[in-house]
Amino acid sequence: MWRKLVFLSVAAMLVLSACSSESKDTKATTETAATGSAASESTSTESGAAESASADVSVIEERMAKLSEKPEFVFEAESFDAKELMKGKKILSIPTNSAIPYAQTLSKTQGEIASEIGFEVFTWENQGKSVEYVQGIEHAINSGYDLIDLSGVDPKSLTAQIAEAQKAGIATITTHVTALGETLDSVDHSAPQDFAMAANLLADWTILKGGQDVNVLVVKESDLSCSLTMVEAMEKEFATYAPNAKVKYLDVPISDWGTKMQSEVQNALLADRNIDYVIAIYDSMLQYVVPAIQISGNTGKVKTVGFNGTPFVLDMVRDGSVEMVVGESLEWLSYGYLDYEMRVLAGLEVPSDEAFQFYIWTKDNVEDAGVPAVSTQGYGDNYIKGYRELWQLDK
């Protein structure tokens, strides 16, 4: 049964076997990319023999076919009286950066839901600086909050402050930071997302559309642990279903997206005129990738795909400059992560997976997201009905 499809809306302004026949060993070579940046690294994975078996891709064909259907709400957990259990509770949310669409959507949606239920969700406004995160935690301690949500914020540099919050009796969690099954010692809980599956879907699309000998450039960044999870998953997916594929990895840190990404992608495309696809592990990268494709003379030849479902990228899908986006509903994430937080505060068992669902956006269906696109449209509303029932809001 198909499940667990998601999105990470990281704005560019900030911030996993299957059978194959006669399989041959694969080899990986790592070399510094000739892109003018010592921080940029390219890895090529290709067949180690002249003849290499083709893998059985029926699994990924079925997987991708199901993604053309509107996602269903499949999350199952204990129902609870949210209004009764959340009386007087206060949650402080500290987003990665208050300016990014992901943070804005979660803040607005969770605030509206909390208001109906009868508790407070306050968003700590910031510009993505560590000192601001520290100030947010201190505010939560001094103001008697019950829970701190580090929304997309990596807690590794905040261990001392988190310990102080825990000492004060404040539960501290991360959301949209960890992959399924991943835990962090510094916080009480981590509400995950299936980043590995999102990465698999990006690889699957290029294999099915470009063939098992597809030539791919993957643009990644290594600042976040979930990014590393995605790259590892993608490497395994190509090795399993496309052992003949040529795959290079170009690492551009978040801080360099605006200044270096376009030129580095452009140089990579000029260095290898046989590239078929550019995969952006976060779709906000595509605002730099698409111009690089155009300037390098590859319009119409090199296709692009990405993960998140950021509205301006969905508009690019509609105009044909991006072929496909693996989307996640930010409104769905808002409901799901709030469900997780309320279960923590109510002392209920917390889920290992909120079962968020992904959806494939292409030119054929992208108008369902609106014109211009919005991050919460086109995924249906069954998740709203599902969570309201779990929370006993309409009894």
N, C-alpha and C positions, 0 to 999 in steps of 0.2 A: 504494500500500500504506500502510495506516495504521500510524503509529508515533509514538513519542516523546510519552508522556503523563506528566505529573508533578505535584508537590506541594511546597509550601513551608510547613512547619508553624511559623508565627510565632505565638507566644502573645500575647494582648492585654496581658499584663503587661509586656512590655519597653518587642520587635521581634522575518507577520505577515499577477494580480488576477482578479477574476472578471468575466464578461460581464454587461452589463445593457442593456436596450433603451431607446431614447429617454431616456438619462440626462440629467439637468439638473445645473447647477452647484450645489454646496452651499456654505453660508456658515457660519462659526463666529463666535459672539459670546461674549465673555468678560466676566463681571461679578462683582463681589464678592457673595458669598452673604449674604443677610440672616439670619445665624445667630448674630450676636453675637460672631463671631471674625474678626478681620482676616486671620488666616492661612488661613481657609477660602475657597476659590474655586470658583465654579460655571461650567462651560462648557456651552453649549447648541448642539448641532449639529442643524439641521433644514433641510428643503427650502427652496430659494430661489425656488421657483415654485409657483403654485397647483396645477399639474399636474406630477407627477413620475413617472418610470417605475418599475415594480417590477423588482427585480433577480432574476436566476435563482438560486434558493437550493438547487438540486439538489446542489451541491457540499457545502454544509454539512449537508444532510439525510443524505447518505451518510456524512459524517464522524461525525455524532452517532450514527447507527445502529450503526456499528462499535464505538462506545464502550460499547454495552450488552453487549458480549461480554467475557468474562474476558480480561485482557491476556496476551499471549504474550511470551516472551523472544526478542528478535530481534537482540540485540547480537552483533556478529562482530568478533573481534580475534585477535591471535596468542596461542596457548596458551603457558603457561610453568609451570615447576615452582616453585610458590610457596614450598614448604617449603625448597627448596635456596637460592633467590635471596634469601629474607628472613631467613636465619639471623643472629641478633644485631642485627637492625635495631630502631630505636625511633622511634615517631611520637608527636608531641605534638599533640593536638587542642585548639584554643581555640574553644569555641562562642560564639555571640552572647550567650547567657545560660544558665547551667547548669540553671536552674529550668524552662525551657520543655520541653514534651514532645518536640519535635524533637531537642533536644540529648540528652535522657535516652535516647531510643531509639537514636540513633546510637552513643552512648557504650557502652551495654550490648551492642548487637549487634556492633559492631566489636571490642570487647574480647574477646567470646567467639570470634569468627572468628580473631582474631590469636593467641589462646591456642592454638587447635587447630593453626594453621600453625607457630607457634613464634617469634613476635616480639611486641613490646609496642606497644600503643596506650594512651597515658595522656591522660586528659581533664583539662585545666586548669580547675578549678572557678572560676566567677566570677559576678558579678551584673550583667554587662553594662556595666561601667565601663571606659573607655579605659585608665586606669592599670593595671587588672588584666590587660588584653591585653598591655601593655608588660611587666609582670612575668612573664607566661607565656612571652613570647619570650626574655626574659633567662634564665629557668629552662632553656629548651631549649638555649641557648648554653652555659650553665655546666654542664649535665648531659650534654652530648654526644649530643643527639638527631640523627637523620638527616633528619627532615622535620617541618615545622610545617604543620598544616592549620588555616587560618582558616575555620572552619565557619560560614558565614553572616555572617562579620565583614568589613565593608568595610575594605580595607587603606589607604585614602587618608591616614588620620591616623597610620599606623604605618610610614611609609616609611623613617625613620631606623633604627628597630629592625630592620626587615626587611633593610635593607642590611647591618647588623651580622651578622645570622644568615647571610646569603649569604656574607659575608666569612669566616665560620667554617665554610663548607662545608655549611651546612644548606639543603636545598631548601625553599622556601616556596611554598605553593599556597593557593588559595581553593576552596571547594566551596559550591555552592548560592548563589552570589553573582552570577555572570555569565550572560547569555543565550547562546544558540548563536551562535558566530561572534564573540563579544565577547572581547577580551583586555585585560589590565591590565599596564601597564608595570612596576609596582612588585614584582610577584611572578613566580616562575619559570613557573608554570602556573596555569590556572584551569579547574576541572572544571565545566562548565555545566549548565544545566537549560533546557528549552524554555519559558521564561516567556511568550513571545509566543503560543505555541499555547494555553497555559492560558488566557490572556486572550481569545483568539479563541473558545474553547469557551464561555466565559461569555457572550460577546456572542451567539454562535450560538443558544444555548438560548433567550435572551429573544426573539430574532427569530422563531424557529420556533414558540415558544409564544405570544408576544404579538403577532405580526404585524409587517409591515415598517414600520408606523407606531407601533411600540411606544414608550412613554414610560418612560425609564430614568434612575434616579439611580445613578451609580457612585461608591462611596465608596473613595477612594484615599489613598495617603500618598506623599510625595516624598522620604523620607529615604534610600531605597535605589535604586541604579541600576536594579535589576531591576523596581522599581515603575514607573519611567519607561518602561521597555521594554513593560510590560504595558499601560499607558495608551495609548502610541503605537499598539500593535498593535490595541487595542480601537477606537480612533478610526478606523483604516483599515478594520476589519472592518465597522463600522456604515456607513461611507461606501460600501463596496462592495456589501453585501447588504441594507441598509435605509436608503437615502438619505432616506426620509421620517421616519425615527425622530427623536424628540426625546430628546437625551441630555445630562444635566447631570453635572458632575464636582465632587464635594465632597472637598476635601483636608483630612485630619485627621492631623497628625503622630503618630507612635507614642507620643510622650510625652503626648499629649492624649487618647488613646483612652478611658482610664478616667474622665476629667473632662469631656470635651466632646463625644465622639462621639454619645452618645444624644441630647443636646439639639439638636445641629446637624442630625442626621438628622430628628428630630421636627419641627424648624422648617421644613426643606426639604419635608417631606411636607405640612405645613399650608399652605405657600406655594403648592404645586401639588397639587391634589386629583386630578389625572389621572395621576399616576405609577402605572405598572403593576408595575415591578420595581425592586428595589434590588440592585445587584451589589456584593458585598464582594470586593475583589481578593484579600484574605486572609480565610479564613473565621472566624478568631478575632474579627474585627470584629462578627460576627453576634450575639455576646452582648450588644452594645449596640444593634445595629440592630433586632433583633426586639422588644425592649421599646419602642423608639421607634415602631414600626409599631402596636403594641398601644395605646399611650397616645394616639396621634394618631387613633385610631378607624379604622384601616385593616386590622384583622385580617381575613384572607380575601380582601381586595381587592388589597393590595400583596404580591407574592411576592418571595422572596429566594433568591439563589444565591451561592456562594462557591468559592474555590479553596484546597485543601490536603488536606482529609480529616481534620481534627482530631477526635479521638474525641467530645468533648462536642457538636460540631456535627453529627456523624453521628447522635447521639442526638436532636438537634433535627429532623433529617430524619425519623427514625422517628416522632416525635410530631406531625409535620406543620407545625411552625413554620418550617421551611426546606424549600424545594422541591427543590433539587438542589445537589450539591457535586461539583466536579471533583477527584477524589482521586488522590493519589500514595502509594505504599506507602513508609513511612519505613524499613522493613526492606530494601526493594529499594534505596533510596537508600544505605543503610548498606553493602550489598554493592558497589554500583556505584562509590561514591566510594573505598572501600577498594581496589577493583580499579585505579582510576586512580592512587592513591598508590603501590601496589606497582609498577606499570609505571614510574612516575617513578624510584623507588629502584632498580629493576632495569635502568635504562637502556634500556627498551623504548620503542617509539613509543607516545605517549599518544593516545587517541582524541579526536576533536573532539566526540563525542557518545556517551554511554553508552547511548543509546536507551531511556531510562526510559519506561514506558508509563502513560498516564492511564486512569482508570476513572470512569464516571459513577455516582454514588450517588443513588438516589431512594428513595421510600418502598417501591417494589416489590422492591428488592434489599438494602436497608440492613441487614436482620437478618443477612446474611452476614458483616457486620463484627463481630458479637457483640452481646450484650445484657447489660450496656452495651457500647458499641463500643470496640474497641481499634485502634490505628493500623496494626497489621501484619496484620490478618486480612481475608480476603475477596478478596485479589488472586491467590490460587493460590500454588504453590510452584515453578513452572518456572524462575523466576529463580535460585533457590537451586541447583537441579540444573545450570543453565547455567553459573553462575560456578564451581561446584565442578569441573565438567569443564574449563573454561578454565584453572583453577589446578592441574589434575592431582592433586586431593586423593584421589581414589578409585581410583587406578591400582594 
